[in-house]
Amino acid sequence: MYTLFMKTGLKAFAACISAVLMAAAVLLCLHGCSSDRKPIKIGLAMNFSGMAGMPSDDIRDGAILAVSRINASGGVKGRPVQLMIKDDCNSPEGIQKADRALIDAGCPVIFGHSYSQNTLLAYPFVMESGRILFTAYTATNKLSRKDDYFFRTSVDVAAYGRAFGTLLKRHGIGRLAMLLDTANPSFSEEMLQEVDRNFSGTIHVVRFNFKKRPPWNRLVENLLSAHPEGIILVNEVRSTGVACQKLRLSGFQGRLFATIWAQGPNLFRYGADSVEGLTLVSFIKPHYDNPGYKDFEKALMARFSKKATPKSARAYEAMHIITEAMSACPDPENPKCIKEQLLAREFSTILGSVKFDQYGDVVRPIYEITVEDGRFQLGEELS
């Protein structure tokens, strides 16, 4: 009887232990399944404040569209991507606050910022955190050739300087004036240095800060005092349009040049007919005929009722590059692995092929873009 009881008791005990282990296994499985579907967060930090933040709306829309389509195709390793958007307020305090919030939220990659100067301010903090800082809009040479966690799909200012040298020589410019927006000195002042390095003529420089009210009459008078044959406007899109109007109204008949900073539909809104004949230097073509880009254009219009712009296209491209690299990692949230995959792969995008060098920089063709009949037209390749 005792022996039977013992056997029965042992069987019951074993069954109990088995049930407990089974329940634990189920809980672990449920936990694992839950974590497998946990969203992968990607941060987006741009300036959305005031009029200076208007172009970032296109960046946000392009990124949102990309993420929604990536998720519709299965996300990253079966996990959805969550885009976390923060306004950096175009200030040092706002930049650090935005990036800190994204890092604290667990984003392995931060896509930002809108301007070279803002990215430079963000760089030390993001690098210290061991996260990827990825941009499609920053050209400063100060971040070139660094073995770090910084990646960009935009070319640097040195490449633009060489392109301007080729362009100015082609048009026979000997006397040049440059209007520099000091609100983004990491771009504008470096552009002056690189143009000067690649140009054999004389340069007359005029500076202003678009964050303050520009004294346009005085600026134009100063620009024209050197009797330039050409003027390069290193300004954002609105001030480029206004500067073109003021210069043409003052009788300037020489050549007007601008940078990728002014490439967008607002150039025509603020410059009207005065931007006719303007030449820009950019790595973004005015039009792309590949099926991927046409699909992007159609989807953007359907979702946001907006036409594609260089800013929205670059954001769309960036999100696909980031998530493709993540998908190749055993742990898609590991910044070290993401960096390795970004460096190891060549990415086919709506804007062409992208290959990063050992420093996370890219080499892309730069084009002469002209304004003809109120539209951007593709000119010759400059590099």
N, C-alpha and C positions, 0 to 999 in steps of 0.2 A: 504494500500500500504506500509506504514511504517512498519506495523506489519509483512507483508510478507517479506519485505526486511530484517528485523531483524532476522526472522526465517531462511531465506536463508543464511544470513551472519553468523549466529551462526552455522548453519550446515557446511558451508564452513570452518569456523574457527576450528570446531571440527574435520572435515576431515583432515585439515592441521596438527593439533596437533597429530592426530592419525597416519598420515603419518610420521611425525617427530619421534614419539615414535617407530614406526615400523622400521624406518631406523636405529634408535639408537640400537634397539634390534638386528637387523641384524648385525650391526657393532660389538656389544658386542659378538654375537654368533661367528662371524668370528674371532674375537680376541681370544675368548675362544678356538675355534677349532684349531687356529694357535698355541696357547700356549700348548694345549694338545699334539701336535705333536713336540713340541720343544725338541731337543735332550737333553738327560741327560748325562752330562759330567763326565767321570772318568779319573783321572790323573794317569799317569805312569811316575815315575821319577827314572831313573837308569843311571849308567855310561856306555856311549857308546863311550867314547874317548880312543884312543890308543889301545894297545894290551890287557890291563886290561879290556877294555869294550867289548871284543869279546863275552864272555858268555852271556852278556845282549841281544845279538841278538836273542838268543833262548827264553829269557824271553819275548821280544817284539813279536816274532812270535806266541808264545803260547797265549798271551793276545789278539792279533789281531784276531787270529782264533776263540777264544772264543766269542769275541764281534760280529764278523760277523755272527756266528751261533746263538747267542742270538737274534740279530736283525732279522735274517731270520725266527725266531720262534715268532716274534711279539714284540721283545724288552722288555722294562720294562713298564708295564701297557699301552701297545700300543705305547709307545714312543721309538724312536731309541736311542741306546747308542752310544755316541761319545767318543772314546779313544783319549785322548790328551797326547802325548808323549814328554817328555823333557829329555835332557841330563844333568845329574848333574855334569858331568866332573870330578867326583871323587875328588872334592875339597870343602872346607867349603863354599866358595863364590858361586860355581856352584850349590851346594845343596840348599842354601837359594834362589838363583835366580830361580831355577827350581820350587821349591815348591811355591814361591810367585806368579809366573806366573800362576800356576795351581789354586791356591786359588783365585786370581784376576779374573780368567776365570769362576769361579763359580763351581769348582769341589767339591762335598761334601765328596769325598773319594780320597785319594792319595795312589796309590799302589807303595811302594818303601821302602827301597832302596836296592842296590845290596849287601852291606856289613853291618855287625853290627855297625861298627864305623860310617858309613854314616847315618844309621838310627838314631843313637844316636844324631848326629848333627842336624838332621831334626826334631827330636821329640819335643823340646820345642816350636819351631815356629809353627808347625802344631797343637799342642795341644792348643796353645794360640789362634789359629784361630777358634777353635771349630770344626775342620774337623776330619774325620776318617783317621788314618794312618794305612794302612794294608800292611803286608809283608808276604812273603813266604820264606824269606832267612835270616832273622835276628834271631840269637840264644842268644844274650847277656843276662845274668842274670839281668843286670841293669834295664831292662824293664819288669821283671817278677813281678807278684802280685801287679799291680797298677790298681786302679779303674780310668780308663781314657778312651780315645778314640783310644787306640792302640790295634790292633788285629794282631795275627800271626797264620799261619798254620804250622809253623816249631816249633819243640821242642826247649827247651832252653839248654844252655850249661850244666846245672846241670844234666839233663837227660843223656847227652852224657858222662859226667864224670862217672856216675854210670854204664853205659854200658861198658865203657873202663875198669873199675875196674873188672867187671865180665869177660871180655874177657882176660885180662892180667892174672888173676888168673887161668882161664881155660887152658891157654898155659904155665903156670908155669914160667912166667917172674919174675925175681927178680931184675935185673939191667936194668934200662930203660933210654933211651935218648930221648929228644924231641927237634925237630927243629921248632922254632916259627917264623912266619912272623909277624913282628911288624908293618907292614903297616895296619893291622887290629887287633889292640891290644885288642879290646873289645871282640873278639872271641878267639884269640890265648892265651892271658895271662889268661883269665878266664878258658880256657881249661886246662892249666897247673894247676891252683888252684883246679879245680874239679877232675882232674886225681890224683893229690897228695892226695886229700881228700879220694879217694876211692882205693888207691894203697898202699900196705905196704912195697914195696921195695924202692930202691934208684933211684933218677931221676937226670940225668945230662942234663942241659938245654943249648941250643945254639940258639942265636937269629940272625935274619938278616932282612933286609927290601927289599922286592922284587921290590919296586919302584926304588931302586938303583941297580947297577950291583952287583949281589951276588958273593963273592969270593969263589967259590965252593970248590976249593981244600982245602982252609983253614977251611971252614965249615965242610967238611967231616972229615978232620983230627981231628978237635975238637970233633965231635960227637963220633968218634971211640976211642978217647983217654980214655974214661971211660969203654971200653970193654963191651958195652951193649949187652944184649941178645935180646932186641927188641928196635925199634926206631919208635916213633910216629911223623909223618910229618904233622904239622898243617899249611899247605900251600895251596894256590890255585892250580888249576889243573896243570898248566904248570911247576911250580917250584917243585911240587910233582913228576912229571914224570922225570924231570932232576935230582932231588935228588936221585931217585931210580937208575938211570943210574950211577951216580957218586959213590954211595955207593956200588953197585954191582961190578963196575970196580975196586974198592979199596979192594975187597975181602970179604966184609961183607956177612956172611952167615946166620945171625940171621933173626928174623921176622920183617917185615916192616908193619906198620900200618898207616892209613890215616883217614881223616874225610870226611864228606859229601861234603866239599869244593872241593874235588878232584874227585867227582863222575861225570864223563862225558866222552864223546868220545875222547876228547883231551888228556886224560890221556895216551891212547895208542899211540897217535901221538907223544907225547913228551917223553914217557917212554919206548916205544917199548917193547922188551922182558923182560926188567928189572923189569917191574911191575908185572910179573907173580908171583903168590903167595901172592901179597899184600892183606891186609885185611882192609876194610873200615868199619866204623860205621855210619849207616845212617837209617833214617826212610823211605826212598824211596826204594822200591824193584827194582831189575833189570828188572823184567817182571811182567806185569799184564795181566790176562786172561779174565777180565770182558768185556762185549760187549762195554761199554762206552769207555774204554781205547783203545780197538782195533779200534773203530770208530775214536777216536782222532788221533791215529797213522796214519791211512789211510788218513784222511783229511789233516793232517800236511804235509805229503809227497806230496799229490796232489797239495796243494797250494804253498808250499815253497821248494819242492824237498829236504826236510830234514827229517832225522829220529828223532823220539821223544827223548828228553833228560829229565833228572830230572828237569832241570830249566824250560823248556817249559811246561812240565806237571804241575808243581806247579803253573805257571802263569795261565794256562788254568783253573785249579781247582779254583784258587782265584777269577777269574772274574765271574765264575758261582756262587760262594758263595756270593760275593758282590751283584750281581744283583738279586739273589733270596731273599736276605734280603730287598733290595730296593723295590722289587715287593710286599712285604707284608706290605708296609707302605702306608697310605693314601697320604702322600706327599713323593715320592721316593727320594727327594733331601734333606730331613731333617736328618742331622747327628744323632740327638738324637734318632729318630725312627729307623734309620739303626742300631745304636748300640743296641737298645733294641731287635731288631729282630735277630741280630747276636748272642746275648746271649741266646735268647729264643728257638732257633731252633737247630735241628741236621741235618747236611747236608750230603747227599749221593753223593759222588764224584767219579771221575775216579780213585782216589788213596785211596778210602775207606771212612769210616764214619768220619765226623769231628764234634766235639762238643766243644764249647768254655766254659771255666770255667768263674766264675764271674769276672775275671780279663782280659778276652780276650785271655788267653793262652790255649794251647791244650795239651792233653796227647795222644801220638800216639806210637805204638810199634816201637822199634829200633832194627835193624837187623845187623847181621854180614854178610858183603858182601865180597866175595873173588874173586880174578882174577884167572881164570882157562882157559887155552887154548885161551888166548886173549879176554876173555869175562867176564863180571860181573856175578857172580853166587850167588844165595841166600843161606845164611847159616842159623844158628839158631837165634831165637829171643833172644835178650839180655835184654829186659825189658817188 
